[in-house]
Amino acid sequence: MSNTHLKKRIILGKKEERRILSGHPWVFSNEVREVIGQPRIGDVVELFSAGGISLGIGFYNPHSLISFRLLSAVVEEIDHPFFHKKLSTALELRRGLYPNENAFRLVHGEADFLPGLVIDKFGDFLSVQTFSFGMDRQLPLICDVLESLFAPKGIIERNESPLRTMDGLELKKSVLRGTAGTTEINEGGLIFRVNLLEGQKTGFFLDQRENRLALKRYAPGRKVLDCFSNDGGFALHCASAGASAVLGIDNSTDAVQRASTNAHRNRLENVRFEKSDVFKKLQEFATQEESFDLIILDPPSFTRSKKNVVTAKKGYRELNTAAIRLLNRNGILVSASCSHHITSDVFLGIVDGAARKLGRDPQLLEWREAAPDHPTIPGVPETRYLKLGILRLLSR
């Protein structure tokens, strides 16, 4: 640890350093014993244990439940060389993972040791999200580094996540550098058009990339229903793999239009998309005695806080039950959850229970998480948010 210390400091309460030492980068407000040097919101401060041991430096926010986010275990300048090193390290991983793809997640927040920062690359454009006050203040510097590494046509901020309000940040989207519009990306032989300012989250869901590719082996010859189809990722990969027919359902007119455009762009004629409420449509199918060989459930998060876990579990149970009722004999169910408050064991138990209640015996074929450009930290459960099961449901 460096002998040089910052004047602005946070002193933890007794034994409150245990989570930091186990690899978790956050300090909560009730763990802070003393604040020294009158740091302002977003300032870089040094963190000390109650016994006076320096634990590193990070962003401070006195108005957030997360009072401190660790940036470095040593005292160093948070400047252009700092971000250049961090972003170059992140880029090295992604170029190794996807040497022939033009889209990937460059920075995945805490798991890339840049807490509160997400950066996605889409062709010659970069899409940025900041979730902490301190990281938001660093955006001009981060853009300078991104321009030196990529010379992009544009850098866009998609800062519309409600998570920003927890740190006292406003919601906004804008073009930070260059221009923005629509670009095209490659994924497993398919082309997807990405609207950088209007697509969901940063423009496109990259975390399910390898799960979409994995599903192709189950699609040939099957009648497929893709619920919450968004830009059509799962549906189009199933169609390209030889599904007999694919129907994608989403409640967003814009999403249905984007998915239909992507189908046309890839010359896929065995897939169509429909605007509809998924829950109501599943009930309608049941009334009509409609059935499918493969059903995909990839809903938005059902809860962003622990207090809504009970309601979320009920929602997942109802959704999976409704889908299983429509599955043909020995059909395939693909069920996902992006709610990190719903653990893998709990989620799998919900799907398993729903199947057994309907007299189906589940075979778990694959249990998957996010693509490796969305890494996790073993000591930070919040980074393990996505889980997806591919199950074959046997008829008794």
C-alpha positions as CSV (number, residue, x, y, z in Angstrom):
1,M,0.0,0.0,0.0
2,S,1.3,3.5,-0.9
3,N,2.7,5.7,1.9
4,T,0.9,8.6,0.2
5,H,-2.6,9.3,1.6
6,L,-5.5,11.5,0.5
7,K,-6.7,14.3,2.8
8,K,-10.3,13.3,2.2
9,R,-11.0,10.0,4.0
10,I,-13.7,7.6,5.2
11,I,-13.1,5.6,8.3
12,L,-15.1,2.4,8.7
13,G,-16.7,1.1,11.8
14,K,-15.2,-1.8,13.7
15,K,-14.9,-5.0,11.5
16,E,-16.8,-3.3,8.6
17,E,-13.9,-3.8,6.2
18,R,-14.7,-7.5,5.9
19,R,-16.8,-7.2,2.7
20,I,-14.2,-4.9,1.0
21,L,-11.4,-7.5,1.8
22,S,-13.6,-10.3,0.4
23,G,-13.7,-8.5,-3.0
24,H,-16.9,-6.5,-2.7
25,P,-16.4,-2.9,-3.9
26,W,-19.2,-1.1,-2.0
27,V,-19.4,0.5,1.4
28,F,-22.9,1.2,2.7
29,S,-23.7,4.4,4.7
30,N,-24.3,2.6,8.0
31,E,-20.8,1.1,7.8
32,V,-19.1,4.5,7.9
33,R,-17.9,5.7,11.3
34,E,-16.2,9.0,10.3
35,V,-15.7,11.3,7.3
36,I,-12.6,13.5,7.2
37,G,-11.8,16.4,5.0
38,Q,-15.3,17.5,3.9
39,P,-15.5,15.6,0.6
40,R,-18.2,16.6,-1.8
41,I,-20.5,14.3,-3.6
42,G,-18.5,12.4,-6.3
43,D,-15.1,13.2,-4.9
44,V,-12.4,10.6,-4.8
45,V,-11.6,9.7,-1.2
46,E,-9.4,7.1,0.6
47,L,-10.9,4.3,2.7
48,F,-9.5,3.2,6.0
49,S,-10.4,0.4,8.4
50,A,-11.2,1.3,12.0
51,G,-7.7,0.2,12.8
52,G,-6.2,2.8,10.4
53,I,-5.3,0.4,7.5
54,S,-5.7,2.0,4.0
55,L,-8.1,-0.1,1.9
56,G,-7.9,1.9,-1.3
57,I,-9.6,4.9,-3.0
58,G,-13.0,5.4,-4.6
59,F,-16.0,7.6,-5.2
60,Y,-17.9,9.1,-2.3
61,N,-21.6,9.9,-2.1
62,P,-23.0,11.0,1.3
63,H,-26.6,11.0,-0.1
64,S,-26.6,7.4,-1.4
65,L,-27.1,4.1,0.4
66,I,-23.8,3.1,-1.3
67,S,-21.5,5.7,0.2
68,F,-18.3,4.5,-1.3
69,R,-17.4,2.6,-4.5
70,L,-13.9,1.2,-4.7
71,L,-11.8,2.2,-7.7
72,S,-8.3,1.0,-6.7
73,A,-6.7,-0.9,-3.8
74,V,-3.8,1.6,-3.9
75,V,-3.7,5.4,-3.8
76,E,-3.2,6.7,-7.4
77,E,-4.4,9.5,-9.7
78,I,-7.8,9.0,-11.3
79,D,-6.7,10.5,-14.6
80,H,-6.3,9.7,-18.3
81,P,-3.6,7.0,-17.8
82,F,-5.8,5.3,-15.1
83,F,-8.8,5.0,-17.4
84,H,-6.6,4.1,-20.4
85,K,-5.1,1.2,-18.5
86,K,-8.5,0.0,-17.2
87,L,-10.2,0.2,-20.6
88,S,-7.3,-1.4,-22.4
89,T,-7.4,-4.3,-20.0
90,A,-11.1,-4.7,-20.6
91,L,-10.7,-4.4,-24.4
92,E,-8.0,-7.1,-24.4
93,L,-10.5,-9.6,-23.0
94,R,-13.3,-8.8,-25.5
95,R,-11.1,-8.9,-28.5
96,G,-9.9,-12.3,-27.5
97,L,-13.5,-13.5,-26.9
98,Y,-15.0,-12.0,-30.1
99,P,-12.3,-11.4,-32.7
100,N,-14.7,-11.6,-35.6
101,E,-17.6,-9.7,-34.1
102,N,-18.2,-5.9,-34.2
103,A,-20.3,-5.7,-31.0
104,F,-19.5,-6.5,-27.4
105,R,-19.7,-5.2,-23.9
106,L,-16.5,-3.4,-23.3
107,V,-17.0,-2.5,-19.6
108,H,-19.3,-4.3,-17.2
109,G,-19.2,-2.1,-14.1
110,E,-18.0,-3.6,-10.9
111,A,-16.8,-6.8,-12.7
112,D,-14.4,-4.8,-14.7
113,F,-13.3,-2.8,-11.6
114,L,-15.0,0.3,-12.8
115,P,-18.0,0.5,-10.6
116,G,-21.0,2.3,-11.9
117,L,-19.8,2.3,-15.6
118,V,-21.2,0.3,-18.5
119,I,-19.9,0.6,-22.1
120,D,-21.2,-1.3,-25.1
121,K,-19.6,-1.3,-28.6
122,F,-21.9,-1.4,-31.6
123,G,-19.9,-1.3,-34.8
124,D,-18.2,2.1,-35.0
125,F,-20.3,3.5,-32.1
126,L,-20.0,3.3,-28.3
127,S,-22.9,3.5,-25.9
128,V,-22.2,4.5,-22.3
129,Q,-24.1,4.3,-19.0
130,T,-23.0,5.8,-15.6
131,F,-24.8,4.8,-12.4
132,S,-22.7,6.6,-9.8
133,F,-22.3,10.3,-9.2
134,G,-18.5,10.0,-9.2
135,M,-18.3,8.1,-12.4
136,D,-20.8,10.5,-14.1
137,R,-18.4,13.4,-13.3
138,Q,-15.6,11.5,-15.1
139,L,-17.6,11.1,-18.4
140,P,-15.6,13.7,-20.3
141,L,-12.3,12.0,-19.4
142,I,-13.7,8.6,-20.2
143,C,-14.8,9.9,-23.6
144,D,-11.3,11.2,-24.3
145,V,-9.9,7.8,-23.6
146,L,-12.5,6.0,-25.7
147,E,-11.7,8.3,-28.6
148,S,-8.0,7.5,-28.3
149,L,-8.7,3.8,-28.3
150,F,-11.4,3.5,-30.9
151,A,-11.8,6.8,-32.9
152,P,-15.5,6.0,-32.9
153,K,-18.1,7.7,-35.1
154,G,-20.1,8.6,-32.0
155,I,-20.3,8.1,-28.3
156,I,-23.9,8.1,-26.9
157,E,-25.0,8.2,-23.3
158,R,-28.1,6.1,-22.5
159,N,-28.5,7.2,-18.9
160,E,-32.2,6.4,-18.5
161,S,-32.0,3.7,-15.9
162,P,-33.9,4.3,-12.6
163,L,-30.8,3.1,-10.8
164,R,-29.3,6.6,-11.4
165,T,-31.9,8.2,-9.1
166,M,-30.6,6.2,-6.2
167,D,-27.3,8.1,-6.5
168,G,-29.0,11.5,-7.1
169,L,-28.5,11.6,-10.8
170,E,-31.0,12.8,-13.5
171,L,-32.2,10.6,-16.3
172,K,-31.1,11.6,-19.8
173,K,-29.8,10.4,-23.1
174,S,-27.7,12.4,-25.6
175,V,-24.8,12.3,-28.1
176,L,-21.6,13.0,-26.1
177,R,-19.2,12.9,-29.1
178,G,-19.7,12.6,-32.9
179,T,-23.0,11.5,-34.3
180,A,-25.7,8.9,-33.6
181,G,-28.3,7.0,-35.5
182,T,-28.7,3.4,-36.7
183,T,-25.9,0.9,-37.2
184,E,-25.6,-2.8,-37.9
185,I,-23.9,-5.5,-35.9
186,N,-23.1,-9.2,-36.5
187,E,-24.1,-12.0,-34.3
188,G,-23.6,-15.6,-35.2
189,G,-24.0,-15.0,-38.9
190,L,-27.1,-12.8,-38.5
191,I,-27.2,-9.0,-38.9
192,F,-29.1,-6.8,-36.5
193,R,-29.9,-3.1,-36.9
194,V,-29.3,-1.2,-33.7
195,N,-31.0,2.2,-33.0
196,L,-28.5,3.8,-30.7
197,L,-30.9,6.3,-29.2
198,E,-34.1,4.3,-29.2
199,G,-33.2,0.7,-28.6
200,Q,-33.6,-0.7,-25.1
201,K,-30.9,-0.2,-22.4
202,T,-27.7,0.7,-24.4
203,G,-29.4,-0.1,-27.7
204,F,-29.3,-4.0,-27.8
205,F,-29.2,-6.8,-25.3
206,L,-25.7,-8.4,-25.6
207,D,-25.8,-10.4,-22.4
208,Q,-28.0,-13.1,-24.1
209,R,-25.7,-13.4,-27.1
210,E,-24.3,-16.9,-26.4
211,N,-27.6,-18.2,-25.1
212,R,-29.2,-17.2,-28.4
213,L,-26.6,-19.2,-30.2
214,A,-26.9,-22.2,-27.9
215,L,-30.6,-22.4,-28.5
216,K,-30.1,-23.0,-32.3
217,R,-29.4,-26.7,-31.7
218,Y,-32.9,-27.2,-30.3
219,A,-34.8,-25.2,-33.1
220,P,-34.7,-27.3,-36.3
221,G,-38.2,-28.5,-37.3
222,R,-39.9,-27.0,-34.2
223,K,-42.7,-24.6,-33.9
224,V,-41.4,-21.8,-31.8
225,L,-42.9,-19.1,-29.6
226,D,-40.6,-16.3,-28.4
227,C,-42.2,-14.2,-25.6
228,F,-40.8,-10.7,-24.9
229,S,-39.0,-11.0,-28.2
230,N,-37.7,-7.4,-28.2
231,D,-35.4,-7.0,-31.3
232,G,-36.0,-10.6,-32.3
233,G,-32.7,-12.1,-31.2
234,F,-33.9,-15.5,-30.0
235,A,-36.6,-15.7,-32.7
236,L,-34.3,-14.9,-35.6
237,H,-31.6,-17.4,-34.5
238,C,-34.3,-20.1,-34.2
239,A,-35.6,-19.2,-37.6
240,S,-32.2,-19.3,-39.2
241,A,-31.5,-22.7,-37.6
242,G,-34.4,-24.3,-39.4
243,A,-37.5,-23.9,-37.2
244,S,-40.7,-24.8,-39.0
245,A,-42.3,-21.5,-37.8
246,V,-41.5,-18.8,-35.3
247,L,-43.8,-16.3,-33.6
248,G,-42.3,-13.4,-31.6
249,I,-44.5,-11.5,-29.2
250,D,-43.7,-8.1,-27.6
251,N,-45.8,-5.4,-26.0
252,S,-43.7,-2.6,-27.7
253,T,-44.7,-1.4,-31.2
254,D,-41.1,-0.1,-31.7
255,A,-39.6,-3.5,-30.7
256,V,-41.9,-5.4,-33.1
257,Q,-41.0,-3.0,-35.9
258,R,-37.2,-3.5,-35.2
259,A,-37.6,-7.3,-35.0
260,S,-39.6,-7.3,-38.3
261,T,-36.9,-5.2,-39.9
262,N,-34.2,-7.5,-38.7
263,A,-36.1,-10.5,-40.1
264,H,-36.4,-8.8,-43.5
265,R,-32.7,-7.8,-43.4
266,N,-31.7,-11.5,-42.9
267,R,-34.3,-12.8,-45.5
268,L,-36.0,-15.0,-43.0
269,E,-39.6,-15.9,-44.1
270,N,-40.4,-18.5,-41.4
271,V,-40.7,-15.9,-38.6
272,R,-43.2,-13.1,-37.8
273,F,-43.7,-10.7,-34.9
274,E,-46.9,-9.5,-33.2
275,K,-47.6,-6.7,-30.7
276,S,-49.4,-8.2,-27.8
277,D,-49.4,-8.4,-24.0
278,V,-47.6,-11.8,-23.3
279,F,-49.7,-12.8,-20.3
280,K,-53.0,-12.2,-22.2
281,K,-51.7,-13.8,-25.4
282,L,-50.7,-17.0,-23.5
283,Q,-54.2,-17.2,-22.1
284,E,-55.7,-16.7,-25.5
285,F,-53.5,-19.5,-26.9
286,A,-54.7,-21.8,-24.2
287,T,-58.4,-21.0,-25.0
288,Q,-57.7,-21.7,-28.6
289,E,-55.9,-24.9,-27.8
290,E,-52.8,-23.6,-29.6
291,S,-49.5,-25.4,-28.9
292,F,-45.8,-25.1,-29.5
293,D,-42.7,-27.3,-29.5
294,L,-40.3,-24.7,-28.1
295,I,-41.2,-21.7,-25.9
296,I,-38.8,-18.9,-24.9
297,L,-39.5,-16.7,-21.9
298,D,-37.1,-13.7,-21.6
299,P,-39.1,-11.1,-19.6
300,P,-37.8,-7.8,-18.2
301,S,-36.8,-7.8,-14.6
302,F,-39.7,-8.5,-12.3
303,T,-38.0,-6.8,-9.3
304,R,-35.2,-4.3,-8.6
305,S,-35.4,-4.6,-4.8
306,K,-35.7,-7.2,-2.1
307,K,-39.0,-5.9,-0.9
308,N,-40.7,-7.0,-4.2
309,V,-39.2,-10.6,-4.3
310,V,-42.5,-12.3,-3.2
311,T,-44.4,-10.5,-6.0
312,A,-41.7,-11.3,-8.5
313,K,-41.7,-15.0,-7.6
314,K,-45.4,-15.1,-8.1
315,G,-45.0,-13.4,-11.5
316,Y,-42.4,-16.0,-12.7
317,R,-44.6,-18.8,-11.4
318,E,-47.6,-17.6,-13.4
319,L,-45.6,-16.9,-16.5
320,N,-43.9,-20.3,-16.6
321,T,-47.2,-22.1,-15.8
322,A,-49.0,-20.4,-18.6
323,A,-46.2,-21.3,-21.1
324,I,-45.9,-24.9,-20.0
325,R,-49.6,-25.4,-20.6
326,L,-48.9,-24.7,-24.3
327,L,-46.0,-27.0,-24.7
328,N,-46.4,-30.1,-26.9
329,R,-45.3,-33.5,-25.7
330,N,-41.6,-33.5,-24.7
331,G,-41.4,-29.8,-25.7
332,I,-38.5,-27.4,-24.8
333,L,-38.9,-24.6,-22.4
334,V,-36.3,-21.8,-22.3
335,S,-36.9,-19.7,-19.2
336,A,-34.8,-16.7,-18.2
337,S,-34.6,-14.2,-15.3
338,C,-32.5,-11.0,-15.1
339,S,-33.6,-10.2,-11.5
340,H,-30.5,-10.6,-9.4
341,H,-32.6,-10.7,-6.2
342,I,-34.0,-14.0,-7.5
343,T,-31.2,-16.5,-7.1
344,S,-30.5,-19.4,-9.5
345,D,-31.8,-22.0,-7.0
346,V,-35.0,-20.1,-6.3
347,F,-35.7,-19.5,-10.0
348,L,-35.0,-23.1,-11.0
349,G,-37.2,-24.2,-8.2
350,I,-40.0,-22.0,-9.5
351,V,-39.8,-23.5,-13.1
352,D,-39.4,-27.0,-11.8
353,G,-42.4,-26.6,-9.5
354,A,-44.6,-25.1,-12.2
355,A,-43.8,-28.1,-14.5
356,R,-44.5,-30.8,-11.9
357,K,-47.8,-29.2,-10.9
358,L,-48.9,-29.6,-14.5
359,G,-47.8,-33.2,-14.6
360,R,-44.6,-32.7,-16.6
361,D,-41.2,-34.1,-15.6
362,P,-38.4,-31.6,-16.3
363,Q,-35.0,-32.5,-17.7
364,L,-32.5,-29.7,-17.3
365,L,-30.5,-29.7,-20.5
366,E,-28.5,-26.5,-19.9
367,W,-28.1,-23.9,-17.2
368,R,-26.6,-20.7,-18.5
369,E,-25.7,-17.2,-17.5
370,A,-24.6,-14.0,-19.3
371,A,-22.0,-14.0,-22.1
372,P,-18.4,-13.8,-20.9
373,D,-18.1,-10.2,-21.9
374,H,-20.4,-9.7,-18.9
375,P,-18.0,-11.2,-16.3
376,T,-18.9,-11.6,-12.6
377,I,-17.0,-11.3,-9.3
378,P,-17.3,-14.3,-7.0
379,G,-17.7,-12.1,-3.9
380,V,-20.3,-9.8,-5.5
381,P,-23.6,-11.6,-6.0
382,E,-25.1,-8.5,-7.6
383,T,-23.0,-9.2,-10.7
384,R,-24.6,-12.6,-11.2
385,Y,-28.0,-11.3,-12.4
386,L,-28.8,-13.4,-15.5
387,K,-29.8,-17.0,-15.4
388,L,-31.4,-19.1,-18.1
389,G,-32.5,-22.7,-18.1
390,I,-33.2,-24.9,-21.2
391,L,-35.5,-27.7,-20.1
392,R,-37.2,-30.6,-21.8
393,L,-40.6,-31.3,-20.3
394,L,-41.6,-34.9,-20.5
395,S,-45.2,-35.8,-20.6
396,R,-46.3,-38.5,-18.2
